[in-house]
Amino acid sequence: MSSLLRVCLVLLVAGAAPVHAAAPPAAAKSKTQAALIAAAQREYDAGNFERAGELFLDIYRQDNTAIVGLYNACRAFHLAGKLDKALELYRELLARPDLDPSVKAKVDNYLDDLRQKRAEAKADDANRAEKAGNYAVAVGLWTDALAAAPEKVAWILRLARAQHLAGDKDAALKGYDRYLALPADKAPDQADAARWRAEIAPKTFDEVPVPKDPAPVVGVTKPAETPSNWPAWAALGGGVALLGGGAALYLGQADARATLDQQLADKQAGTVAGIDYQSYESKRTELNGNYRNAAILASAGVVAAGVGAWLLARVPEKVAVLPSGQGALIALRF
């Protein structure tokens, strides 16, 4: 059995698929070729897969009929985690017209595994970018990861969140809606998606219908009684109280915000050291919730106070015209 074939069998033990055992080329008998084969096997046995891949590739470059050398180079770079290089060589291997169909089928399976690994590597890089506060970079990485592995529906939400934190609210809304449209069993974090979406597009008072004034009564025969002013004063007082409560809640977040900003400013080697990502996310969400509640209270206060002021400003009708025989009576109320 040739040395080159023995190297193939070594890779087979590690999970590589065998290639047709054609007789080694005559060039393999040269001292240089024999040295490359021995060195490649030695590096592979030592777990130095990247170096082994380089040596296997040298064997193939010296004799491109040694397809087994190219195959072993693909597998070695794959095992070394050099995914881009492995992908390049797999494509070169698949482009050979003399490639055995059974080998092609195995390479297709390896390419699917490679696609998954490259997607996961992008996701890992995106996580690191988020922890460093580089949300724009994280957006690009999550986009690439999701394009490589569209079946990873959890990454739809991760991309939308990164877009949200990077300030691209329109894209984030589309991402949240896409995730919320999925079946609940495939998207278990829909509560978070709905909460984050509400931070961008909360409900407003403009969306709440306001009751219209009742239609006027026709044929009044006597002046209406002067309405009581207590609802107006209640609305005005309640509105002022709500407005004050909202302002107090907003101002009360100053210390918490200052503490969080200080923790974010504490960096070591360019990385935030004052707080971890989970704690930061929790505190930031709490602050945003308090600010949102303060805005709701203040808005409700403005509306209530406005309604009370409007009610107080209304002047009751003081003149009524009543029919009487051949003419009419004018009733005045003071």
Disulfide bonds with the S-S distance in Angstrom:
none
